[in-house]
Amino acid sequence: MKTDVTKIIGSILLFGLFFFIGMSVQAQDQSSSDFEQFKDQFKKEYFSVGGLLQAVGDYQFERLGGSNGFSVGNARLQVYGEFDNKFGYQLQTNFVSSTALLDVNMYYNLTPNFSVKAGLFKAPFSYEYLTGAATIDFVNRSSVVNQLAPKRQVGLQMQGDMADGRFRYTAGMFNGNGFGANANDDDKFLYTARIEANSGIGGSSDSKFMMGLNASYEQSESATTGAGLLSQVEGEQLLLGADTRISYKGMMLAGEFIYSTINADAGTEYNPFGYYLTGGYFVMPKTQLLARWDYFDGDFIGNSSESVLGGINIFPSDFSEIQLNYIYPLEDGVDFSRILLNLQINF
């Protein structure tokens, strides 16, 4: 018991130190002239260069596998652009990923509100997964998104919007093998669709409401080693999901629910599902406090988990961020709590 109390006190002190750092950042007069110069040189409509660098520290009081230490979470470089408001392209690579190419795609705007996209990119499912790695709320995405979302795929997609962008729709047909494969290995396709509604709140640009609905279907005849639970199962796979996000005067509330029906070829039906609920508040202009409830039920084909997360996000400049997360697994207790630290530059 004494050891548990010591660990809790140590974690509180660490978060207190980060909060003090966040207060110090507010007082600094950050000059963005160098960053603006960079954007002038390398951010053109027809050719832009971007990058993401992340160094992650991972510490767990008691570990069943792996070890405490530091790693390079991301070392990404991308080039993208658009010609004549019609033809666009994107190429993104990650130098620390086992599969170097993350995105290789092109798109064509048939009208200002409708486009067709082809290549390798994120399948349109889950607001949190579609959010870039540099701007997610916590160091890692939620358990249910990591386990069930279709991830990056090779395929064809159409997307459009109506009512001045307040309503968006996206639908695609993909190989279903994940981004590690460049060909369809079972002659079956993954079908994914998303509809999303957006609106402002009170006429403020910082206050918004978003709600999305997601669906995905595949008759997989080949298990792969890709990311996520569904990539390892042969059979009929149906995913249904809903997500929402509300931002209002420095406050934020977000949540997502994903439910799956898997009719395995072996004759068994599984229903993994999960959800998360996140709340956040900017206590100062450059310091945000976060809390999350994270739940996932693997239904015997995946590991179940239930955790409470706390986080502090500090934004020293327009292109940098410091994240500190504390993860408390409700079933395992304090001994298996985890602390994550992310230092990043995004341009």
N, C-alpha and C positions, 0 to 999 in steps of 0.2 A: 504493500500500500504506500509506503514511504517513497519507493521508487517511482510509482505512478504520479504522485504529487510533485516530485522533483521534475519529471518530464513535462507535466502540464505547466508548472511555473516557468520552466525554461522556454517553452513554446510561447507563453504569454510575453515574456521579456523580449524574445526575438521579434514578435509582432510589434511590441512597443517601440523597439529600436527602429523598425521600418517606418512606423508612424511618425517618429521624430525626423527621420530622413525626408519623409514626404512633406512635413512642415517646412523643413529647410529649403526644399526645392521651390516652394511657393515664393520665397523671398529673392530668388535669383533672377536677374534680368537676362534671360536667354536671348542671344542674338541669333536670328535665323537667316542672316544674309548669305552665309556660305551655302546653306541648304537651298535657298532661293536661286543662287547662282547655278547650283547643280541642276535644278529643275529646268532652268532656262536652257542649259546645254544639252541635257539628256532626256528631257520630257517633251517630245514633239508629237503631234497628232499622228504622223506616219511612222515614227520610230521612237520608242521609249525604252529606257533601261531601268530595271528595278531589282531590288535584292532584299534578302532577309537573312540576318545572322542571329542565331540564338545559342547562348551558352546556358546549360541547365545543371543545377545542383540538385541531387536527389539523396535524401537522408531518411532512413526508417529505423526506429528504435530497435525493433526485432525483425530480422529478415528470414524468410523461408528460402529465398533464392536470390541470386545476384549479390551486389555489394553496393555500399554507399560510395558516392563520389560525384564526379562532374563529367559531363559529356557535351558534345556539340549537337544541339537538337536539330538545327537547320542551318544550312549554308546554301541558300537558294539564289539563283540568278535568272532573271527572265527578260525577254525582249518582246515587245508587243506594239501594235500600231494599227492604223486604219487609213485607207486611201479613199478620198472623195466621198466620205461618209457612207461608203458602200462595202468595200472589201476589207476585212480585218484579219489579224493573225495573232497567235500567242505561242511562244516557246519558253518553257520553264524547266529548269533542271535543279536537282538537289545533289550537291557533291558528297553528302554523307549518307545518302540513301542507297540501298542495295540495287534499286531500280532508279537509274539516274534521271530519266525523263519523267517529269510529273505531268506536264501539259504540252501537247503538240496539236494545235487545232487551227482552223480557219473558219470564218463565217462571212455570210453575205446578207446585207440588209436589203430585202426586197422592197420594203417600204420603211418609213421612219419608225413604224411601230411593229414590224414583223421581220424576223431574221431566221436564217437556217445556218446551223453550225455542224461541223464534221471534224472528227479526229479523236484525240485523247483529252478528256476533261472530266470534271465532276458531274456525275449523274444528278439530275434535279430532284433531290430528296433530302429533307432536313435543313432547316435554317442554320443550325449550328455548324453542320458540316460544310455548307456552302459559304459560311463565313471564313475568310482567310485566316491562316495560322497566326498571322501577326496581330489580329484584332479579336481573337476569342477572349472570353471573360477570364478563364483560368488557364493555367499552364497547359493542361490537357483538356480534350473534349470529354463529354459525359460518357459513362459506361455504355448506355444504350445506343448512343450514336456510334461509338467505336465498334460495338458488336454487331449492329444490325443495318446501319446505313450502307447502301450499295457502293459507296466510294467512287474512285475514278474508274472510268470505263472507256472503251473505244467504240464509237458509234456515230449516230446521226441524231440531231435534235432540232426542233423548231421552238421558237419562243416569241412572245409578243406581249403587248400591253394595251390597255384601253383606259379611257377616262383620265387622260393626262398622267398615266403611270400609276394610278391608284389601284388598278387591278392588273395582275400579271399572270400569265400562264406559260408553262413549259412542258414539253413532252418529248421523249426520246426513245430510240430503239438501239440497244447496245449488244455487244458480243456476250457480256456477262461473265467474262473471265478475269476481270480486274485489270488494272493498268500494267501489270507485269507481263501480260500476254498481248501479242499483236495480231492474233487470229482467233477465230471462233473454233473451238475444238469439239463441239457437240452438235452443231447445226441448229441450236436453239438460241433464242434471243431473250434479252432482259428488256422489259418495257417499264418505263418510269414516267410519272407525271407529277406536276406540282402546280397548284393555283395559290395565289397570294393576294391579299388585300392590304393596302396601306392607306393611312390617312394622317393628317396633322392633328395636333391637339392645341386648341386655343390660339391658333395662328402663329405659334412659335416654331422656328426651324429645328430647335433642339427637343421638341416634344412630339413624339410620334407613336402611332399604334400600328402593329403589324400582326396579321394572322395568316397562317398557311396550312394547307392540307396536302398530304403526300400519299402516293400509291405506287407500288412496284410489284411486278409479277414476272416469274421465270419458271420454266420447266427445265431444271438443270439435270443433265445426264453425266456430268463430269465434276467431281469434287476437285478443288484446286487448293493451293497453299496460300491463297491471297489473304488480305486482312479481313477480319470480321468473321462472325459465326457462320453465316449462310454460305460463304465460299467453300466450306468444308463438308457440305451436306448435298447429297444427290436426291432429287425429287422436286415436287411442286412447291414453290415458295411464294407466298403472298405477304406483302408488307403494307400496313396502313399507319399513317402518322398524322399528327397535328402539332403545330407549334405556334407560339405567340410571343410578342415582345412589346412592352410598353415603356416609353421613356418620357419623363415629365420633370422638368426643372431640377436636373441633377439626380433624380431617382430613376431606378430601372427595375422592372419586374419581367422575368422571362420564364418560359416553361416549354416542355416538349414531351410528347407521349408517342411511343412506337409499339405496335402490336404485330406479331407475325403468326402465320399459320404455315407450318411445314409438314407436308405429307411425304415422308421419306419413302424411297423406293422399297425399303425393307418392310413397309406396311405399318409403320408407327407414325402417329401425328404428334407434333410438338408445337408449343405456343410460347416461345420466349417473348418477353416484353419488358419494357422499362420506361422510366420517366425521370425528369429532373425539374426542380423548381429553383430559380435563382432570383435573389434580390440584391440590389446594389445602390450605393449612394455616394456622390462626390462630396465628401466632407470639406474639401478644398478644391479649387479649380483644377489642380493636377494630381489629386490623391483620391482614389476611389476605394471604398470598403465593399466587400462582397460576401455573400453567404449562399450556400447551395445544399439542397437535399438531393442525393443521387441514388437511384434505386434501379436494379436490374435483376430479373428472374430468368435464369438460363434454361429452366425446364428440363433438366437432366442432360442436355447436350452442350451446355456452357456453364461457366462459373457464375453463380449468383453473388450479388454484392449489395450492400446498403451502407452509405457513407454520408457524413456531414462534412462540408468543406467551408473553410474560411479563407478569405483572400484580401490582399492589399495590392492595388495597382498604382504605380507612381509613373508619371509621364514627365521626365525632366525636359523634354523638347518635343517638337512635332514628329521627330523620326526615331525616338528612343522610348523604351519602356522597361520598368522593373516590376516583376511579379513575384509575390511570395504567397504560397498556398500551404494550408495545414489541412490534412485529410484524416478524419477520424472514422475508422471502420466500426460501425455499431456492434457487429457481432464479435469482432476480435478484441476490441478494447484498446486502451491507450498504448500498450506495448507494441502494437502494430500500426500506430499512427505514422504518418509520412509527411515530410516537409519538402516542398519543391521550391526552388528559386530559379527564375528565368531572367536573364539579362539579354535584351535584344535591341538591334538596330534595324529599322525597316525604311527603305527608301524607294 
